[in-house]
Amino acid sequence: MGFSIEQLQAFVATAQEGSFSAAARHLRKAQSVVSVAVNHLEIDCGVALFDRSARSPVLTPQGQALLADAEAILHRCNEMRSSAAALSQGLESRLTLAVDAAIPLESLVQTLKGFEQRFPHLELELLNPTSSDVAELVSSGRVDLGVMFEQEFYPRDFHFKGIGHVDVIALAGPSHPLAVLDSVRLADLEQYRQLMATTRSMHFSRQPELRGGRNWRVESQYGILALVREGFGWAYLPRHFVQNALDRQEVRQLPLAFQQVDIQTGVDLIWSRDRAPGQAFRWLIDSLTSAGASTPSR
């Protein structure tokens, strides 16, 4: 079976336009060319695609069944042409974006909608790793761009830009001794275990810890929240991340005597200096930087 794209175009146009003459006008070809193309396609497929006994050709059951396949093939051909044209202009075929699991994807929705409209044929992969493993994925080349909570220091082979912030609060489980205090001092915090985020990589800085050394480090923000609920310790976590737990009174915000407002932790966009940015890559950087990926305070 050696049918051509031109034969499929003639078949689909005839079915859609209702006649060989209308299909010829649509394709800007002679009617004889369209008729011959459809006839050759019927020979190649071994079935009659149209019943020609009436004034206008009518799809046979076999033609009706094959029409969807022909339309799908032509659609994919058009997509291939568009992708090839984009690649010839320096557009990537695929990008991978990693977003820290504690940063809501809802904050990126508008940027992703714009990306979809601007680059409809580009494949986008979204990962949601935990903690600073975003940075490790970028460093290894597995990920093109990362969105993560800011760190005090980045490796020298990283580019980074601040794109927003989230509000961070101190909290503990309702049965924790800190949860019953009217005012929590720094000295009070230091008496109890702090639950902190960690990373599998030693190349990226970890959170500074309070004096006392009574700390547990947990890879996942979800894991930290689960341990806080059960009274294993207190923690700093993004407000949006724990809001549902606060509403259900599964955890309580600690009234810090030394902190009158929520702490704001920056959100950074990071990428490797070794990564040569293409057209879509640069668009994402510019769009995320200008739009900001901050999460509104509650």
HELIX and SHEET records of a PDB file:
HELIX    1   1 ILE A    5  GLU A   17  1                                  13    
HELIX    2   2 PHE A   20  LEU A   27  1                                   8    
HELIX    3   3 GLN A   31  CYS A   45  1                                  15    
HELIX    4   4 PRO A   61  SER A   88  1                                  28    
HELIX    5   5 LEU A  105  LEU A  108  5                                   4    
HELIX    6   6 VAL A  109  ARG A  118  1                                  10    
HELIX    7   7 ASP A  133  SER A  140  1                                   8    
HELIX    8   8 PRO A  177  VAL A  180  5                                   4    
HELIX    9   9 LEU A  186  LEU A  189  1                                   4    
HELIX   10  10 GLN A  221  ARG A  229  1                                   9    
HELIX   11  11 ARG A  239  ASP A  247  1                                   9    
HELIX   12  12 GLN A  279  ALA A  291  1                                  13    
SHEET    1   A 2 PHE A  50  ASP A  51  0                                        
SHEET    2   A 2 VAL A  58  LEU A  59 -1                                        
SHEET    1   B 6 GLU A 123  LEU A 127  0                                        
SHEET    2   B 6 ARG A  94  VAL A  99  1                                        
SHEET    3   B 6 LEU A 145  PHE A 149  1                                        
SHEET    4   B 6 ILE A 263  SER A 272 -1                                        
SHEET    5   B 6 PHE A 158  ALA A 172 -1                                        
SHEET    6   B 6 ALA A 235  PRO A 238 -1                                        
SHEET    1   C 6 GLU A 123  LEU A 127  0                                        
SHEET    2   C 6 ARG A  94  VAL A  99  1                                        
SHEET    3   C 6 LEU A 145  PHE A 149  1                                        
SHEET    4   C 6 ILE A 263  SER A 272 -1                                        
SHEET    5   C 6 PHE A 158  ALA A 172 -1                                        
SHEET    6   C 6 ARG A 252  GLN A 253 -1                                        
SHEET    1   D 2 GLN A 194  ALA A 197  0                                        
SHEET    2   D 2 ASN A 215  VAL A 218  1                                        
END                                                                             
